[in-house]
Amino acid sequence: MTGLTRGLAGRTAMVTGGAQGIGAAVAERLCAEGCRVLIYDKSAEHGRAAVDAWLAKGHEVRLAVGDVTDQAAVKAAFADVPDEWERPTLLVNLAAGFVFKGLEATAEEWHAALDPTIVGLSLVTREFVAGLPERGADAAIVNMASISAHIAQSGYLTYNTGKAAVLGFTRCMAQDLAPQGIRVNSVSPGTVWNANNERFHHEALGLDRATAESDPEHGGKFLLKRFADPEEIAAPIAFLLSSGASFITGTDLPVDGGYLAV
Ligand SMILES: NC(=O)c1ccc[n+]([C@@H]2O[C@H](COP(=O)([O-])OP(=O)(O)OC[C@H]3O[C@@H](n4cnc5c(N)ncnc54)[C@H](O)[C@@H]3O)[C@@H](O)[C@H]2O)c1
């Protein structure tokens, strides 16, 4: 592949949370770029369905089922990379704790929010880095932040705190891993129309996509007056992993239809 996503063909990528939603779109995009993709997801059901569909298309994909907070399972997933694949040199950290609470959050709810988003992120990144050579792997990591990392939203204390921490994690890791030539960046999407968001808008707000996008409190907050499709997040992630982004590290790329611009 040439152009903005050059240097991805033949590489092995690990995608956490790759069974559904944005992660599945990232996996598909990386497959299309010629990568071999290892999906690490806690949902065996969704992971199996996604991986079977990609295998049927001829893509080189593999599923490891586990939680990002389970250190032994994370280690086993990296150890299970097929012999004929190179070790993963690309990592996309998407798994997160989806807990939306304010100050009423209990200690358990804080753990459910932050353990996957931050502790899991750290465990997966550590295992990934441990398998890399001292230098020269052209390795790259993309972490999933959100517009929620940059703004205040009522009732989102637990989620937004975790996503803001992803920005700090990304900067520190970029500094610490630069001597090995490993680039680390994050992306901050706005609302992405996936199954979860469709369910939430329908059940909690009584809105379908068209009505939600035309509502000033929802789609209307984006300069582009709409939500994103998962593929629109996958494309900039593929770019940040590629050698087209060889001088980009330690930063966050908003992929937000202009939400943070105003
Ligand atoms: N959907 C949006 O509007 C949006 C916007 C900004 C950022 N994000 C972020 O993008 C990422 C993906 O979100 P999505 O909406 O596509 O989610 P999703 O629910 O569609 O998919 C998340 C996947 O992650 C897996 N997962 C969750 N916790 C896990 C864990 N502890 N260990 C292993 N796997 C785990 C789930 O099984 C699922 O397959 C998240 O980090 C989310 O915070 C989403």
The ligand as a Tripos MOL2 file, in Angstrom:
@<TRIPOS>MOLECULE
LIG
   44    48     1     0     0
SMALL
NO_CHARGES

@<TRIPOS>ATOM
      1 N1        -18.8060    4.9290   20.2250 N.am      1 LIG1
      2 C1        -18.4710    6.1890   20.4430 C.2       1 LIG1
      3 O1        -19.2380    7.1250   20.2010 O.2       1 LIG1
      4 C2        -17.1010    6.5050   20.9890 C.ar      1 LIG1
      5 C3        -16.6550    7.8400   20.9740 C.ar      1 LIG1
      6 C4        -15.3930    8.1270   21.4700 C.ar      1 LIG1
      7 C5        -14.5820    7.1060   21.9540 C.ar      1 LIG1
      8 N2        -15.0550    5.8350   21.9750 N.ar      1 LIG1
      9 C6        -14.1530    4.8040   22.4830 C.3       1 LIG1
     10 O2        -13.9030    3.8580   21.4520 O.3       1 LIG1
     11 C7        -13.6330    2.5760   22.0120 C.3       1 LIG1
     12 C8        -14.5640    1.5520   21.3910 C.3       1 LIG1
     13 O3        -15.8900    1.9620   21.6690 O.3       1 LIG1
     14 P1        -17.1350    1.3480   20.8900 P.3       1 LIG1
     15 O4        -18.2170    2.3400   21.0320 O.co2     1 LIG1
     16 O5        -16.7240    0.8860   19.5380 O.co2     1 LIG1
     17 O6        -17.4770    0.1140   21.8520 O.3       1 LIG1
     18 P2        -18.2290   -1.2670   21.6060 P.3       1 LIG1
     19 O7        -18.9660   -1.5500   22.8600 O.co2     1 LIG1
     20 O8        -18.9480   -1.3010   20.3210 O.co2     1 LIG1
     21 O9        -16.9990   -2.2830   21.5290 O.3       1 LIG1
     22 C9        -16.1280   -2.4070   22.6120 C.3       1 LIG1
     23 C10       -15.4720   -3.7770   22.5330 C.3       1 LIG1
     24 O10       -14.5120   -3.8420   23.5930 O.3       1 LIG1
     25 C11       -14.6670   -5.0730   24.2820 C.3       1 LIG1
     26 N3        -14.2360   -4.8570   25.6670 N.ar      1 LIG1
     27 C12       -14.8170   -4.0210   26.5730 C.ar      1 LIG1
     28 N4        -14.1690   -4.0920   27.7490 N.ar      1 LIG1
     29 C13       -13.1700   -4.9840   27.5700 C.ar      1 LIG1
     30 C14       -12.1630   -5.4920   28.4170 C.ar      1 LIG1
     31 N5        -12.0910   -5.1100   29.6930 N.pl3     1 LIG1
     32 N6        -11.2780   -6.3830   27.9300 N.ar      1 LIG1
     33 C15       -11.3630   -6.8040   26.6330 C.ar      1 LIG1
     34 N7        -12.3110   -6.3580   25.7840 N.ar      1 LIG1
     35 C16       -13.1950   -5.4660   26.2420 C.ar      1 LIG1
     36 C17       -16.1440   -5.4140   24.1700 C.3       1 LIG1
     37 O11       -16.3860   -6.7880   24.3440 O.3       1 LIG1
     38 C18       -16.4570   -4.9230   22.7590 C.3       1 LIG1
     39 O12       -16.2690   -5.9320   21.8020 O.3       1 LIG1
     40 C19       -13.7830    2.7620   23.5240 C.3       1 LIG1
     41 O13       -12.5020    3.0320   24.0720 O.3       1 LIG1
     42 C20       -14.6870    3.9930   23.6420 C.3       1 LIG1
     43 O14       -14.5080    4.6430   24.8740 O.3       1 LIG1
     44 C21       -16.2830    5.5050   21.5000 C.ar      1 LIG1
@<TRIPOS>BOND
     1     1     2 1
     2     2     3 2
     3     2     4 1
     4     4     5 ar
     5     4    44 ar
     6     5     6 ar
     7     6     7 ar
     8     7     8 ar
     9     8     9 1
    10     8    44 ar
    11     9    10 1
    12     9    42 1
    13    10    11 1
    14    11    12 1
    15    11    40 1
    16    12    13 1
    17    13    14 1
    18    14    15 2
    19    14    16 1
    20    14    17 1
    21    17    18 1
    22    18    19 2
    23    18    20 1
    24    18    21 1
    25    21    22 1
    26    22    23 1
    27    23    24 1
    28    23    38 1
    29    24    25 1
    30    25    26 1
    31    25    36 1
    32    26    27 ar
    33    26    35 ar
    34    27    28 ar
    35    28    29 ar
    36    29    30 ar
    37    29    35 ar
    38    30    31 1
    39    30    32 ar
    40    32    33 ar
    41    33    34 ar
    42    34    35 ar
    43    36    37 1
    44    36    38 1
    45    38    39 1
    46    40    41 1
    47    40    42 1
    48    42    43 1
@<TRIPOS>SUBSTRUCTURE
     1 LIG1         1 GROUP 0 **** ****
